[in-house]
Amino acid sequence: MSGLRALRDFYNRSYNKRPILTLCVTNGILGVFSDGLAQTITYYEAKSEQGRNKLDKHLPDKLKEHEDLWPPTPKYDITRTLRFAAYNFCVAPLAGKWYMFLDKFFPMPVASTVASKAAQIAVKRQGDKMAIKRMVTDQALFAPAGLVVFFTAMGFAETRKWEGVKEKFEDAFVPALITNYKVWPLVQFINFKFMPLQYRLPFVSSLGILWNAYLSWLNNASKQEEYVKEHITNPDSQTQKEQVLKT
């Protein structure tokens, strides 16, 4: 426990001195964990038929059309992890400013310690309303915008072509947005209701390690599928299939 308190105190001191840089570094580190988890799950699940079937259930049909032709997955792709960490590092200022904006636009009421019980209940209800307003605004605006930024950045970083960005959106944007709305409204309500401002992005990123792992995995599936489509003009040609597998 003393170690956790020391870490918390170090984070608070760093945030008070350099809030944006602290958010960037924290988010980048959590990005490393996220992609590492995604690669680990993919590697070990893909080693067995049962594991591949479990993963397949969470992929849209168009992202597994040529799954049997995907290049072999390396044990660990450090470039992919660095790319994901760099993305997390770069978007942290935007996310941090967004939370500051919501704090200012939807301020939480403060209950006096000497207020009556009825007044405290009224303040609590008002606080719940503000948390809901923050959550709805976040999910209506920032959630889809965040996915737009993610798939744009990843598509361009991987292919250096805007055509690659377009392919990301065609393959993965809608499935990711649907999954987002199954997971994040409740998490964000808790975040806005109970977390102090300086902890909101780390809280989301920490709980979002699995979410970011999902995004990393979905993004990689899109990348693999587009790779196969680029190298195969005739799916029935065994020679072309062998060339892709050897590439």
N, C-alpha and C positions, 0 to 999 in steps of 0.2 A: 504493500500500500504506500509506503514511503517513496518508493520509486515512481509510482503513478503521480503522487503529489508533487514530487520534484519535476517530473515531466510537465505537469499542468502549470506549475509556477514558471518554468522556463518558457513555455509557450505563451503564457500571459505577458511576461516581460518582453518577449520578442514582438508580440502583437502590438503592445502599447508603443513600442519604439518604431517598428516598421510593419504596419498591418498588412499592406499589400504583398510585400516580399514574403512575409510569414505565411500568408495564404497560398502563395505560388509554390513555395518549397514544400509545404505540407501536402498540397494537392498533387504535386509531381511525385512525391514519395508514395502516396496512396495509389497513384496511377501505375507505378511499378508493381505493387502488390496485386492490383486488379488484373493486369495483363499476364503476370506470372501465374495467377490462379487460373485464368482462362486457358493458357497454354498447357498447364498441368492437367486440367480436367480433360481437355481435348486429346492430349497424348495418351493418357491411361485408359480413357473410355474407348478410344479408337482402336486399342489393341485387341478388343474382344468384339464379337458380333453383337452380343447383348448390349455392350456399351454404345456401339454405333447406333443401335436402334433407339436407345434412350435419347441420344443427342438429336437424332433425326426427327423425333417428335416435336422438337421446338424450332425446327427450321421450316420456312415456307417451301412449298413444293418446287418453286422455280429456283431455289438456292441449293437443291440437291439433285437436280436433273442429271448432272454428269458427275456425281460424287465419286463413282468408281474410277474416274479418270483424273481425280485431283492428284497433283504431285505429292509424293510422300512428305508427311509433316516432320520437320526436323525436331530433334529432342528439345531444343530451345532456340528461339529466334530472338537474339538480343536486339537486333535492329527494330523489330516490331515493338518490343517493350520500350525502347528509348523513344520511338515515335509516339507511343501512347502517353508516356510520361511527359514528353515535351508538350503535347496537346493539353494535358491537365494543367501543367505549369502556366501555359499561356492564357487559358480561359479563366483562371482563378480571379484575376482582377475584375473581369466582367461579372462573374458570379458574386464576388464580394460587394461590388457597387450595387448590384441588383438587390441584395439583401438589405443594404443600407437604405436604398430607395423605398423598399417596402416598409422598413421600420419607420421612416419619416412620413410616408403617405398613409399608413395604417397604424398609428401609435397605440400602444397598449395602455389601458387605464391603470392607474396606480391606486391601490387601496390603502387608506390610512390605518395604522395599527390601532387607533382608538375609534374607528368607525363602528357603527352598529352592525349586527349580524346581517340585517336586511341590506345594508349598504354594501357589505362585503360580497354578498350573493349577487347583487346587481353588477358590481365591478367584475366578478368572475364571468357572468353571462356576457358582459360587454367584451371581455377579453377573448372569450370563445368566438364571438362574432368577428372580432378583428383577426384572429388566427385563421378563421375560415375565409375571410376576404383575402388575406395574404395568400393562402393556399390556392384559392380559385384563380387569382390573378397570376400566380406563379405557373400553375398548370395550363392556363389558357394562353399565356404569352411566352414565358421563358422556356417551358418544356419543349414545345415544338421548335422554337428558335434555337435552343441548344442542340437538338438533333440535326437541324439544318447545318449549324456550324460544324458539328462533329463529322458528318458524312461528307461535307464539302472539304474540310481539312484533310481527312483521311483519303478521300478519293484523289485529291490533287497531289498529296504527298507520295502516294503509292504509284501513280501513273504519270504525273506531270502533265496530264491532259484534262481538259474540261469534259471530254467524253467519259473519262473515268468517273468524274463526279456525277454525271448524269446516270451512269450505270448503278452507282451506289444508291441513288434515290429510287431508281426503278426496282432495285432488288430488296433493299433493306429498310427504307425509311418508314413505310406504313407498318410493317410488323413491329418495329422498335417503338413507334408511337403508341400502338395498341397495347403493347406490354407495359409501357410507361404508365398508362392510365389504370392498369391493374395493380400497380405497385406503389406509386409515389404519392397519391393524394393523402393517404393516411400518414405516411412518413413525414410529409411536409407539414401536415397539421400539427403533429407532435413537435416538429422542429420549430415552427413559428410560435407555438404556444409555450414551450418550456425552455428552449435553448437561448442563452444570451447571444448577442450578435456575433461576438468573436468566435463562438463555437459552432455556428450554423453550417458554414461550409465544411469544416472538418467532420461534423456529425453526419452530414449528408454523404460526404465522400467515404467515410468509414463504413456506414451502413450500405453505401453504394458500391462497395468493393465487388459484391456479387453482380450488381447491375452493370458496372463498368466491365466486369469480366464477360457478361452477356453481350454487351455492345462490341467488345473486342472480338469475341467469338463470332458474332453475326457479321461483323465487318470482314473478318478473315474468310468466312464462308463465301461472302460475295466476291472477295478477291480471287479465291480459288476457282469459283464458277466462271468468272469472266476470263481467267487465265485459260481455262479449257476452251471456252468459246472462241478465243482469239486464235488458238492453235489447231482447231478442228473445223474444217469446212464440211466434212462428210462424216457424221458420227458412226456410220457403218464401216468405215475403212479401218481395218485392223492395223495397217501400217502406220497411219496417222496416230492412232491410239498409242501404239508403242513408242512413237517419237515423243508424244506428250509426257508419257510416264518416265522417259529417260531424261527429259529436259531438266 
